[in-house]
């Protein structure tokens, strides 16, 4: 079942070290519930930035995880972070029942619950809402199998209309939340997430945040100042910098969101 060493060999060294440890730690609490472990995102697309980028994982499990299993995973995660403190806020994992990954998300009155751990958020259960199909599609398109069944046999293709609907919902929600963002790290998230949404709404495909920002820069060169600033804030991990933005950049963020929401409204 374990094909992780071959798959890990082509990844950045820091990612290899963390994943080798993480895989060992999570296997024990999951036991025979483990179906597969899939790595996606910048670590496999070539956009991984040392000291900045997250490690993105989807772990397929047989069914919803019970309280004892979640407790065991929480302990496992804490041991990994203790061994790799540079990744304390840079590991994003979703434990997803196979029925949600197989395209049955939302097919019943009660969708299966996921368990997630992400930067700034400890392990917790969360509903499998429609926006998760964006993660599933990224895993399907770019993910590599670290352990268990091949990703293509577990994660079903996501229909284009579901991807579009999820992007529309995410973008309209982001428009409501963006004015409350106070720090540079949050501004970077808003700008780069909006770029990814625009790319998907325009081309039908998904990409990394950095790729989307570069694409947007070519398409809307007058917004280059805020796009370049967002990439700089991301590199600097400027989470605690709450210096007020210059009016020019504030206006450009609003304009970028406006462009994306106009396209989102048209796609509804």
N, C-alpha and C positions, 0 to 999 in steps of 0.2 A: 504493500500500500504506500510505502514511503518512497517517493521519487524526488524528495526535496533537494538533495545535494546536487543533483544534475541541474535542476532549475535555478538554484541559488548561484551557481558558478558565474553567470553572466551579469550579476547585479552589482551595484556599488558595494564596496567592502563594508561600510558601516551598516548598510541594509542587511547584508548577509549575516553579520554577527548578531544583529537583533533578531532576525527571523529564525536563525538556528536555535537560539534560546527560547523564543516564543513558541515555536512548534513543539519543542520538548515539554514546555510547561503546560500548554493547553490540552495536550493529548490525554493526560491522566484524568482531569475532571470530566472531560467529554466522553471518554471511553468509546463504546460502540455507537454512541450518538453521532460521532464525527463522520461526515460524508465526504467532505472535501474542503481544502483551504486554497483560496485563490487570491493572488496578488495582482493589483491593477494600479492605474494612476502613473504618476511621474517616475516611479522606480522602474517601470517597464517600458515607458515611452521615450526615455532619454532626456527628460526635463527635470530630473532630480537634482535639487540644489542642496549641497551639504550644509548642515546646520539650520536648514530652513524647511525643506519639503517634509510632508508627512509620509508615513507608510500606510497605504490603504489596503485593507483586507476584507474579503467576505469569506466567512466560514459557514459552509452548509452543514446543517444538522438535521437529524431525522424528524424532530418535532420541537415544540416550544420547550425551553429549558426550565427546569424546576428550580426551586429556591436553593436547594443544596448544590446543584451544579453551578448556578450563578455565583454562589459563595466561593466555590472552589476556583472558578475562573477569576474572580476578583483577587484572590490570593495569588494566583499565577501571574496576573498582570502586574501586581505590586512587586513581585520578585523580578520580573523583567525590567521594570523601571528602575529598581534599585541597582541592577547590574548595568543598566544603560541610561544614566540620568540625562544624557543629551536628548533622549527621545521621550522624556516625561510628558510633554504636551504635543507629541508628534506621531502618535499611533492612533489610527482610526480603524476600528474593527466593527463589523456587523455580523452577528450570529443569526443566520436566517434559516427557518425551516424550509425544507426542499419544496414544499407545496407552493410557497411564495415565489421561489426562484424558477419554478416550472411554469409560471404564467398564470397561476391561480390566485394571485393577489387581488383581493376584492371580489372574488367569485362567490363568496358565501356571506351570510349575515355577519359573521365574525371572522375577519381576516386574522391569520396567525400573527402573534406578537413577535417582534424582533428583540434581540438584546444588543445594545451598542455601547461602545466606549469610544470617546472622541476627545480631541483637545479641549480641555476645560470642563469636561463632563465625565464623571465616573460611570462605571458599568450600570446600565439601567434598562428596563424593559420599555418598549415603545410600540405603538401601533404600526402596522405595515401599511402606511398610507400610500396613495398613488404616486407621490414624488419619488418613492424608492425605486421606481422603474428606471430612473436615470442612472442610478448606481448599477442596477442589474445589466443595463445595456452596455455601460462602460466595461463591466466585468466580462460580459459576453464578447465584446469587440477586442479588448486589449489584455484581458486577464491571462495569467499563466497559472498552471496547477502546481502547487507546492506539495500537496498531499491528497490522497484519496482519488475519487472518480474524476475524470477529465471535465474541465469546465464546460465544454460544449454539450456534455451529456446531462448536465445538472441545471444549467442556466439557459432558459429558453430565449429565443429571439423576442425582442419587444417590438410590437407593431409601431409603425411610424406615428400613427395618430395618438397612441398612448404616450410616446416620448414627447410629442408636441404639446399635448394637454398638460403633462407634468411640468414642462418648461414654462408654459403660460401661467399655471398656478403658482409656481415658485417665483416668477418675476413679479406678478401682481402683489404677492405677499411681501417681497423684498421692497417694493415701492413704499409700502406702509411702514416698514421697519427702518428704512434707511435714514430718515430724519433724526432718529434717536441715537444714531451712532456718534460716539464722541472721540474715539481714539484712532490713530493712524492705521493700526492693524485692522480695525473694523472697516475703515474707509477702503483699504486695499481689498478686503473681502467683497465689499459691495461692488467695487469697480470691476474686479476680475470675474466675479460671478456673473455680473451683467454681460461682460464680454462673451463668456461661455454661452449664456442664454441667447445672445444675438447670433452667434455663429450657428447654433443649432436651429434657431428659427429661420435663418437665412439659407443654410445649406443642408439641413437635415442630419448633420453629423455632430459628434461631440469631440472635444479635445481637452488638452490640459489648459490650465489658466494662463500660463505663459504663452502658449501657442495662440489662444484666443485673443490675448491682448495684442500680440503682433499682427494678427489678422485684422483686428479692429483699427489698429494704427494706420494700416494701409487704406482701409475703407473710409475712415473718418480722420484724416490727418490733422484737422483743426483741434481734435481732442487729444493730440499727442501729449501735451503737458500733464494732464491728469492720468493718462495711461502710463506714462513713464514714472510719474510720482508713485502710482500704486505699486508698480513693480519694485521700486526702490523701497517703499515702506515694507513690502513683503520680505525683501532680502534683509532689511534691518530688524525684522521682527518687532516693529514699533508698537507693541501692544499697549504700553502705558503712556505713550505720547498723546496728550490731549490738547496740544497747542491748537488754537482755532485755525481752521484752514483759510488760506487767502480766498478772497471773494471769487477770484477767477476760477479756482479749482472747485469751489462749492458749486458754482454755476455750471461747470463742465460735468460734474457728477450728475447733477439734476438733468442736464441735457442728454447724457448717455442713458440714464434710466428712462427718460421720456421716449427716446428712440426705440429702446427695447420694449417698453410697454405699448407703444403704438403698434409694433409688430405683433406683440402678444395678443392685443385686442383683435387684430385682424385674423389671427389664427384660431380664435375661439370657435 
